[in-house]
Amino acid sequence: MLDGLLLCLHPRLPQAAAAGSFLIFVMSFVTLSFVITTPDCWVPDLGDPRHGFPYPSGAGTLVLKDAIRMGSALVTMADSAKAYLRKRGEAVA
């Protein structure tokens, strides 16, 4: 929840929004590590030829949604950092 609130501060405090985006990126990275370490993320071998990677199970699809969050956090982090540097450059000049 704190990371979302930090993102909302983008117009006034872009450096806080960049920190919030970084927190979301790290959280998504940790959650995506479960795809590798949790055997229930992929369809088990029950005789069907379609099993394992790349066929996610119900739990796997819940974890893979974090790939989208991770990508959007990277974009918002870059945008917030660019806005901060632009704002800082105007204050110095």
C-alpha positions, -999 to 999 in steps of 0.1 A, spaced: 0 0 0 28 24 8 44 18 -26 11 28 -43 9 60 -22 45 68 -32 36 65 -68 7 90 -63 32 116 -53 48 117 -88 36 152 -97 50 168 -65 78 144 -54 90 124 -84 119 110 -63 93 94 -39 75 79 -69 108 65 -81 114 49 -47 78 35 -47 84 20 -82 117 5 -70 98 -11 -41 72 -26 -65 100 -38 -88 117 -56 -59 85 -71 -46 76 -84 -80 110 -99 -85 107 -118 -52 73 -130 -61 84 -141 -96 111 -162 -79 83 -184 -67 78 -196 -103 111 -212 -102 110 -226 -66 74 -237 -64 66 -270 -82 28 -263 -82 32 -233 -106 32 -255 -137 6 -281 -148 16 -314 -133 24 -345 -155 -9 -364 -153 -6 -382 -186 -15 -352 -208 13 -342 -232 8 -306 -223 24 -302 -189 52 -284 -172 67 -252 -187 52 -232 -204 17 -243 -191 10 -225 -159 -14 -239 -133 -39 -217 -114 -12 -208 -89 13 -201 -117 -10 -176 -134 -14 -157 -101 24 -154 -99 30 -146 -135 8 -114 -133 37 -99 -114 58 -99 -146 34 -72 -158 37 -53 -125 75 -56 -127 76 -41 -162 53 -12 -154 73 -5 -123 105 -3 -143 88 22 -167 74 44 -139 107 43 -121 125 56 -152 98 82 -158 99 94 -122 137 96 -122 136 116 -155 111 140 -140 131 144 -108 163 152 -128 144 176 -150 129 194 -120 163 195 -103 179 209 -134 153 237 -136 159 246 -99 197 248 -104 196 268 -136 
